[in-house]
């Protein structure tokens, strides 16, 4: 087996579509019979997942691994930063937390992480034919260029050709691409092999008169004009458009509280796909309204979010809704917020205590060790609207520091041990991915419809696809678009030639 050849996707800015373009290339190349793996040296995101061996990595690379048809491996994302505030992030190296660091402190030490990054890359390269690398942000951040470990600094280290993607959707794509190229150092410009115009709507013939001058100015060809795709795949971070959706588009209205430190909001994507269900994210009492279901999602800084819920008035509104019979669901940090008190004696999230919503008789204490595991929740104790889940098994993963003690019925068991809490129309669990099994989302939607007195069949559809089957179809749609948009002959040539 020879060493894998790399190809790297960089972007003119965050949200230019790098993650999906990389996933598309992963799918296309694997469809063509190559052994392909994704790679992102440093990811900053609160959407993470757990590998089979209990290590934490960014969900973007988990999604890209799935596009390749392989299991996620922490080597695909050796450095993960999980923001705790505007100036501080938890550092995860090779899947394990190393503590929290101020931005200045991390910047001073990040170049020392390069040997571990290259070790992970080299190990993957020995097992694959192609490594599809995703950059981060923009390579034109000239204040960061000297110690770069994720864009051109990594491309130079692994001798990877680079494709630069610009986002045409907000306008200004020619300036984005030309300005980025102009700001690159000569040695970095030499790695650039092509430009990509992403998220294009309309007639490409109207765009073409601008492509030739752009190619001349930048000195590299435009290798693809990728159409705007309404894909339902995992979003990476807080720029996700779905987080701005305030109006439920279904008969059943689900309101997810948009916590300031919201994490793993991809948990609710399968629920939003149930016909007749609308999922919206709310951050004020005005937006909350009177939904059919209130959801408290995961949080990276649960104590801070507990204080925000109280100060914003949302906590009082959720309690009032719950008291009137509205079902309330909490997952991970959201489960902790359902209880009476949260305590952090070891300073995992900032020492101190905070009051929860008091919807379940429970208290949470943050421990020094984080629990990371892929898990199966056998639901046995659900009540009220959630009782339709009893007897079902949900498969997902756990990522949490807290340990919650409850004095009410447990939601069920994980590995034979009691898990979660069930108290009337309130349900809490540490399991992320709760809705990935199609029956879990569908049965809850139908239960909520019955509570409203709606006719049978107004929501849901028999034979709903699993989350994995749904993503497989979306990957194939993405691959078709990428294959149709890219000059594939040129792409294969630059991969083979390298730099």
C-alpha positions as CSV (number, residue, x, y, z in Angstrom):
1,X,0.0,0.0,0.0
2,X,1.5,3.4,-1.0
3,X,1.3,6.6,0.9
4,X,-1.9,8.6,0.4
5,X,-1.9,11.7,-1.8
6,X,-3.5,14.8,-0.2
7,X,-5.9,17.4,-1.6
8,X,-6.9,20.4,0.5
9,X,-10.0,22.6,0.4
10,X,-9.6,26.0,1.9
11,X,-12.1,28.9,2.0
12,X,-12.1,32.6,1.7
13,X,-13.9,32.8,5.0
14,X,-15.9,30.7,7.6
15,X,-19.1,29.2,6.2
16,X,-17.8,29.3,2.6
17,X,-18.8,25.6,2.4
18,X,-15.5,23.9,3.0
19,X,-16.9,21.1,5.1
20,X,-19.5,20.1,2.5
21,X,-17.1,20.4,-0.4
22,X,-14.7,18.2,1.4
23,X,-17.5,15.7,2.2
24,X,-18.5,15.8,-1.5
25,X,-14.9,15.0,-2.6
26,X,-14.7,12.2,-0.1
27,X,-17.9,10.7,-1.5
28,X,-16.8,11.1,-5.1
29,X,-13.4,9.6,-4.6
30,X,-14.7,6.7,-2.6
31,X,-17.4,6.0,-5.2
32,X,-14.5,5.8,-7.7
33,X,-13.0,2.9,-5.6
34,X,-10.3,4.8,-3.7
35,X,-9.6,4.5,0.0
36,X,-10.3,8.0,1.2
37,X,-10.2,9.6,4.7
38,X,-11.0,13.2,5.8
39,X,-8.6,15.3,7.8
40,X,-8.8,18.7,9.7
41,X,-5.9,19.4,11.9
42,X,-7.6,21.9,14.1
43,X,-11.4,22.3,14.4
44,X,-13.2,24.9,16.5
45,X,-16.8,23.8,17.1
46,X,-19.2,22.8,19.9
47,X,-20.7,20.1,17.7
48,X,-18.6,17.0,18.6
49,X,-19.1,13.3,18.7
50,X,-17.5,10.2,20.2
51,X,-15.6,7.4,18.4
52,X,-16.1,3.7,19.1
53,X,-12.9,3.8,21.3
54,X,-14.3,6.6,23.4
55,X,-12.5,9.6,22.0
56,X,-13.9,13.0,21.1
57,X,-13.7,14.7,17.7
58,X,-15.6,17.3,15.6
59,X,-18.8,16.3,14.0
60,X,-17.8,17.7,10.6
61,X,-15.1,15.0,10.3
62,X,-17.5,12.4,11.6
63,X,-19.8,13.4,8.8
64,X,-17.0,13.3,6.2
65,X,-15.9,9.9,7.4
66,X,-19.5,8.7,6.9
67,X,-19.3,10.2,3.4
68,X,-16.3,8.0,2.8
69,X,-18.1,4.9,4.1
70,X,-15.7,4.4,7.0
71,X,-15.8,4.7,10.8
72,X,-14.8,8.0,12.3
73,X,-11.3,8.0,13.8
74,X,-9.9,10.7,16.1
75,X,-6.8,10.9,13.8
76,X,-9.0,12.7,11.3
77,X,-9.3,15.6,13.8
78,X,-6.3,15.6,16.1
79,X,-7.0,19.1,17.6
80,X,-10.5,20.2,18.7
81,X,-11.2,23.6,20.4
82,X,-14.6,23.9,22.2
83,X,-15.3,27.6,23.0
84,X,-16.3,28.3,26.6
85,X,-16.4,32.1,26.2
86,X,-15.3,34.7,23.7
87,X,-11.7,34.4,25.0
88,X,-11.4,30.8,26.3
89,X,-11.7,27.3,24.9
90,X,-11.3,23.8,26.0
91,X,-8.4,22.1,24.2
92,X,-8.9,18.5,23.1
93,X,-5.8,16.7,21.7
94,X,-6.1,13.2,20.1
95,X,-9.6,12.9,21.5
96,X,-8.9,13.8,25.2
97,X,-9.4,17.1,27.0
98,X,-6.2,18.9,28.1
99,X,-7.9,21.8,30.0
100,X,-9.2,25.2,29.1
101,X,-6.9,27.9,27.7
102,X,-7.2,31.6,27.0
103,X,-6.9,32.5,23.3
104,X,-3.5,34.1,23.9
105,X,-2.1,31.1,25.8
106,X,-3.3,28.7,23.1
107,X,-1.8,30.8,20.3
108,X,1.5,30.7,22.1
109,X,1.5,26.9,22.3
110,X,-0.3,25.7,19.2
111,X,2.8,25.4,17.0
112,X,4.1,22.8,19.5
113,X,1.1,20.6,18.6
114,X,2.3,20.3,15.0
115,X,4.2,17.0,15.6
116,X,1.1,15.4,16.9
117,X,-0.9,16.7,13.9
118,X,1.6,15.3,11.5
119,X,1.8,12.0,13.4
120,X,-2.0,11.6,13.0
121,X,-1.8,12.6,9.3
122,X,1.1,10.3,8.5
123,X,-0.7,7.4,10.2
124,X,-3.8,7.9,8.1
125,X,-1.7,8.4,5.0
126,X,-0.3,4.9,5.4
127,X,-3.7,3.4,5.3
128,X,-5.4,5.3,2.4
129,X,-5.1,6.4,-1.2
130,X,-6.3,10.0,-0.8
131,X,-6.6,12.3,2.2
132,X,-9.1,15.1,1.7
133,X,-8.0,18.0,4.0
134,X,-10.3,20.8,5.2
135,X,-8.8,24.1,6.2
136,X,-10.3,26.5,8.7
137,X,-11.5,30.1,8.4
138,X,-9.4,31.8,5.8
139,X,-5.7,31.4,4.8
140,X,-5.5,35.2,4.4
141,X,-5.5,35.9,8.1
142,X,-2.0,37.5,7.8
143,X,-1.8,38.0,11.6
144,X,-2.0,34.2,12.1
145,X,0.1,33.1,9.1
146,X,3.4,32.7,10.9
147,X,2.2,29.9,13.3
148,X,-0.5,28.4,11.1
149,X,-1.2,24.8,11.6
150,X,-4.5,24.4,9.7
151,X,-4.3,26.2,6.4
152,X,-1.2,26.9,4.3
153,X,1.1,25.9,7.1
154,X,-0.3,22.4,7.1
155,X,-0.5,22.3,3.3
156,X,3.3,23.1,3.1
157,X,4.0,20.5,5.8
158,X,2.2,17.7,4.0
159,X,3.0,18.9,0.4
160,X,-0.7,19.3,-0.5
161,X,-2.2,21.1,-3.5
162,X,-4.9,23.5,-2.5
163,X,-8.3,24.5,-3.9
164,X,-9.7,27.8,-2.7
165,X,-13.5,28.1,-2.4
166,X,-15.4,31.3,-2.3
167,X,-19.1,31.8,-1.3
168,X,-21.0,33.6,-4.0
169,X,-24.3,33.6,-2.0
170,X,-23.7,36.8,0.0
171,X,-22.1,38.5,-3.1
172,X,-18.5,39.6,-3.7
173,X,-17.1,36.3,-4.7
174,X,-14.6,37.7,-7.2
175,X,-13.2,40.1,-4.5
176,X,-13.1,37.2,-2.0
177,X,-11.1,35.0,-4.2
178,X,-8.8,37.6,-5.7
179,X,-8.2,39.3,-2.3
180,X,-7.4,36.1,-0.6
181,X,-4.9,35.1,-3.3
182,X,-3.3,38.5,-3.3
183,X,-2.7,38.3,0.5
184,X,-1.0,34.9,0.3
185,X,2.8,34.8,0.6
186,X,4.5,33.7,-2.6
187,X,5.4,30.2,-1.1
188,X,1.8,29.7,-0.2
189,X,0.5,30.9,-3.5
190,X,2.6,28.3,-5.2
191,X,0.5,25.6,-3.5
192,X,-2.7,26.9,-5.0
193,X,-4.0,24.8,-7.9
194,X,-7.6,26.0,-8.4
195,X,-10.5,28.2,-7.5
196,X,-14.0,27.1,-6.7
197,X,-17.1,29.2,-6.8
198,X,-19.5,27.7,-4.3
199,X,-23.3,28.1,-3.7
200,X,-24.1,29.4,-7.1
201,X,-27.8,30.1,-8.0
202,X,-29.0,30.8,-11.5
203,X,-27.5,30.5,-15.0
204,X,-23.8,29.8,-15.0
205,X,-23.5,31.5,-18.5
206,X,-24.0,34.8,-16.7
207,X,-21.0,34.1,-14.4
208,X,-18.6,32.9,-17.1
209,X,-17.5,36.3,-18.5
210,X,-16.0,37.0,-15.0
211,X,-14.1,33.7,-14.7
212,X,-11.5,34.3,-17.3
213,X,-10.3,37.6,-15.9
214,X,-10.3,36.1,-12.4
215,X,-8.2,33.2,-13.6
216,X,-5.7,35.7,-15.2
217,X,-5.5,37.8,-12.1
218,X,-5.1,34.9,-9.7
219,X,-2.9,32.8,-12.0
220,X,-4.9,29.6,-11.4
221,X,-8.0,28.1,-13.1
222,X,-11.5,28.0,-11.8
223,X,-12.0,24.3,-11.5
224,X,-15.6,24.2,-10.4
225,X,-18.8,26.2,-10.1
226,X,-20.9,24.3,-7.5
227,X,-24.6,25.0,-7.3
228,X,-26.4,26.1,-4.2
229,X,-27.6,22.9,-2.5
230,X,-30.3,22.7,0.2
231,X,-28.7,19.7,1.9
232,X,-29.8,18.3,5.3
233,X,-26.4,17.3,6.7
234,X,-24.7,18.1,10.0
235,X,-23.8,21.8,10.4
236,X,-20.5,22.5,12.1
237,X,-21.0,25.6,14.2
238,X,-23.1,28.6,15.2
239,X,-23.2,30.0,11.7
240,X,-25.7,27.3,10.8
241,X,-28.7,28.8,9.0
242,X,-31.1,26.5,10.9
243,X,-30.3,28.3,14.2
244,X,-31.8,31.5,12.8
245,X,-35.1,29.8,11.9
246,X,-37.7,31.3,14.2
247,X,-41.0,30.2,12.6
248,X,-42.0,26.6,12.9
249,X,-43.0,25.2,9.5
250,X,-45.1,22.3,10.8
251,X,-48.3,21.4,12.5
252,X,-46.3,20.4,15.6
253,X,-44.2,23.3,16.9
254,X,-41.0,22.4,18.7
255,X,-39.0,25.2,20.4
256,X,-35.4,24.5,21.1
257,X,-33.9,27.1,23.6
258,X,-30.9,28.6,21.9
259,X,-28.5,28.7,24.9
260,X,-25.6,31.1,24.7
261,X,-23.2,28.0,24.9
262,X,-25.4,25.8,22.8
263,X,-23.7,22.5,21.7
264,X,-24.6,19.5,19.6
265,X,-27.7,21.1,18.1
266,X,-27.5,18.4,15.4
267,X,-29.3,16.2,17.9
268,X,-32.6,17.6,16.6
269,X,-32.1,17.4,12.9
270,X,-33.9,14.0,12.6
271,X,-36.9,15.4,14.5
272,X,-37.1,18.3,12.1
273,X,-37.3,15.9,9.2
274,X,-40.6,14.3,10.5
275,X,-43.3,15.5,8.1
276,X,-45.5,18.0,10.0
277,X,-42.9,18.9,12.6
278,X,-41.3,22.3,12.7
279,X,-38.2,22.9,14.8
280,X,-37.2,26.4,15.7
281,X,-34.5,28.0,17.9
282,X,-35.5,30.6,20.4
283,X,-33.5,33.0,22.7
284,X,-36.2,35.2,24.1
285,X,-39.5,34.9,26.0
286,X,-41.2,36.6,23.0
287,X,-40.0,34.0,20.6
288,X,-40.8,31.1,22.8
289,X,-44.6,31.4,22.6
290,X,-46.7,28.3,23.3
291,X,-45.0,25.4,21.5
292,X,-46.0,21.8,21.6
293,X,-42.6,20.7,22.9
294,X,-39.8,22.7,24.7
295,X,-36.3,21.3,24.3
296,X,-33.3,22.2,26.4
297,X,-30.2,21.2,24.3
298,X,-26.6,20.5,25.2
299,X,-24.4,23.3,26.6
300,X,-20.6,23.7,26.9
301,X,-21.0,26.0,29.9
302,X,-24.0,24.8,31.7
303,X,-23.7,26.9,34.9
304,X,-23.4,30.1,32.8
305,X,-26.4,29.0,30.8
306,X,-28.4,28.3,33.9
307,X,-27.8,31.8,35.1
308,X,-28.8,33.1,31.6
309,X,-32.0,31.2,31.6
310,X,-33.0,32.7,34.9
311,X,-32.0,36.3,33.9
312,X,-33.6,36.1,30.5
313,X,-37.0,35.1,31.9
314,X,-37.0,32.0,29.7
315,X,-36.7,29.7,32.7
316,X,-39.9,31.1,34.3
317,X,-41.7,30.7,31.0
318,X,-40.6,27.1,30.6
319,X,-41.7,26.4,34.1
320,X,-45.1,27.9,33.4
321,X,-45.5,26.0,30.2
322,X,-44.5,22.7,31.9
323,X,-47.0,23.4,34.7
324,X,-49.7,23.8,32.1
325,X,-48.9,20.4,30.6
326,X,-46.4,21.3,27.8
327,X,-43.8,18.5,27.5
328,X,-40.2,19.5,28.2
329,X,-37.2,17.5,27.0
330,X,-33.6,18.0,28.2
331,X,-30.5,16.4,26.6
332,X,-27.1,16.4,28.3
333,X,-26.6,20.0,29.6
334,X,-30.3,20.5,29.0
335,X,-31.0,17.5,31.3
336,X,-28.8,19.1,34.0
337,X,-30.7,22.4,33.7
338,X,-34.0,20.6,34.4
339,X,-32.9,19.8,37.9
340,X,-32.8,21.8,41.2
341,X,-29.1,22.6,41.5
342,X,-25.8,22.5,39.6
343,X,-22.5,22.4,41.5
344,X,-18.9,22.7,40.2
345,X,-16.5,22.0,43.1
346,X,-13.5,21.3,40.8
347,X,-13.9,24.4,38.6
348,X,-14.6,22.4,35.4
349,X,-16.9,25.2,34.2
350,X,-16.0,27.9,36.7
351,X,-16.3,27.1,40.3
352,X,-19.7,27.8,42.0
353,X,-23.3,26.7,41.9
354,X,-26.4,27.6,40.0
355,X,-30.1,26.9,40.3
356,X,-31.8,24.8,37.7
357,X,-35.4,24.9,36.6
358,X,-36.6,22.6,39.3
359,X,-38.7,20.5,36.9
360,X,-37.2,17.3,38.2
361,X,-36.0,16.5,41.7
362,X,-32.3,16.2,40.7
363,X,-28.9,17.7,41.4
364,X,-25.7,17.7,39.2
365,X,-22.1,17.8,40.4
366,X,-19.4,18.3,37.8
367,X,-16.5,15.8,38.1
368,X,-12.9,16.1,37.1
369,X,-13.2,13.3,34.4
370,X,-15.3,13.7,31.3
371,X,-17.5,10.7,30.3
372,X,-17.0,9.8,26.6
373,X,-18.8,6.8,25.3
374,X,-21.0,5.5,22.5
375,X,-24.1,4.3,24.3
376,X,-27.5,2.6,24.0
377,X,-30.4,3.9,26.1
378,X,-33.2,1.4,26.8
379,X,-36.2,3.5,27.6
380,X,-38.4,2.0,30.4
381,X,-39.6,4.8,32.6
382,X,-40.9,7.5,30.3
383,X,-44.2,9.2,31.3
384,X,-46.8,11.5,29.8
385,X,-46.2,12.4,26.2
386,X,-42.9,10.5,26.2
387,X,-44.4,7.2,27.4
388,X,-44.6,6.1,23.8
389,X,-40.9,5.5,24.0
390,X,-41.1,2.8,26.6
391,X,-39.6,-0.4,25.3
392,X,-37.5,1.4,22.6
393,X,-33.7,1.6,22.4
394,X,-32.0,4.7,21.3
395,X,-28.3,4.6,20.2
396,X,-26.0,7.6,20.5
397,X,-23.2,8.9,22.5
398,X,-22.3,10.7,25.8
399,X,-20.1,13.7,26.4
400,X,-20.4,15.2,29.8
401,X,-18.5,16.2,33.0
402,X,-21.5,16.2,35.3
403,X,-23.0,13.4,37.3
404,X,-26.7,13.8,38.0
405,X,-28.5,12.3,41.0
406,X,-32.3,12.0,40.7
407,X,-35.1,11.1,43.2
408,X,-37.8,10.3,40.7
409,X,-38.2,7.6,38.0
410,X,-35.3,7.0,35.7
411,X,-35.8,7.4,32.0
412,X,-34.2,4.0,31.4
413,X,-30.9,2.2,31.5
414,X,-27.5,2.4,29.8
415,X,-25.5,-0.7,30.1
416,X,-27.9,-2.0,32.8
417,X,-27.4,1.1,35.0
418,X,-30.1,3.7,35.6
419,X,-30.0,6.7,33.3
420,X,-31.8,10.0,33.0
421,X,-35.0,11.1,34.6
422,X,-38.8,11.0,33.9
423,X,-41.3,13.0,35.8
424,X,-44.7,13.5,34.2
425,X,-44.3,15.4,31.0
426,X,-40.6,16.1,31.6
427,X,-37.9,13.8,30.3
428,X,-34.1,14.1,30.6
429,X,-31.2,12.1,29.4
430,X,-27.4,12.4,28.7
431,X,-27.8,10.6,25.4
432,X,-26.9,12.6,22.3
433,X,-28.3,11.2,19.1
434,X,-31.6,10.3,20.8
435,X,-33.6,10.9,17.6
436,X,-31.3,9.1,15.2
437,X,-33.4,6.0,15.4
438,X,-36.4,6.8,13.1
439,X,-39.1,5.4,15.5
440,X,-38.0,7.7,18.4
441,X,-38.8,11.0,16.5
442,X,-41.8,9.6,14.7
443,X,-43.6,8.2,17.8
444,X,-43.0,11.4,19.8
445,X,-44.4,13.5,17.0
446,X,-47.5,11.4,16.8
447,X,-47.9,11.6,20.6
448,X,-47.7,15.4,20.5
449,X,-50.3,15.4,17.8
450,X,-52.7,13.2,19.9
451,X,-52.2,15.6,22.8
452,X,-53.4,18.4,20.5
453,X,-56.4,16.3,19.5
454,X,-55.2,16.3,15.9
455,X,-56.4,13.5,13.5
456,X,-54.3,10.4,13.1
457,X,-51.8,10.7,10.2
458,X,-51.5,14.5,10.4
459,X,-47.8,14.1,11.2
460,X,-45.2,11.5,10.4
461,X,-44.9,8.9,7.7
462,X,-44.7,5.2,7.9
463,X,-41.3,3.7,7.1
464,X,-39.4,6.8,7.9
465,X,-35.7,6.5,7.0
466,X,-33.0,6.1,9.7
467,X,-30.6,9.1,10.1
468,X,-27.9,7.0,8.5
469,X,-30.0,6.2,5.4
470,X,-31.1,9.8,5.1
471,X,-27.5,11.0,5.2
472,X,-26.4,8.5,2.7
473,X,-29.0,9.9,0.2
474,X,-27.8,13.4,0.9
475,X,-24.1,12.4,0.4
476,X,-25.1,11.0,-3.0
477,X,-26.8,14.2,-4.0
478,X,-23.8,16.2,-2.9
479,X,-21.5,13.8,-4.8
480,X,-23.5,14.2,-8.0
481,X,-23.3,18.0,-7.7
482,X,-19.6,18.0,-7.1
483,X,-18.9,15.5,-9.9
484,X,-21.0,17.6,-12.3
485,X,-19.4,20.9,-11.2
486,X,-15.7,20.0,-11.0
487,X,-13.2,19.4,-13.8
488,X,-12.6,15.8,-12.6
489,X,-9.8,15.1,-15.0
490,X,-7.9,18.2,-13.7
491,X,-8.7,17.3,-10.1
492,X,-7.3,13.8,-10.5
493,X,-4.2,15.2,-12.2
494,X,-3.4,17.6,-9.4
495,X,-3.9,14.9,-6.8
496,X,-1.5,12.6,-8.7
497,X,1.1,15.3,-9.3
498,X,1.0,16.9,-5.9
499,X,3.3,19.9,-5.3
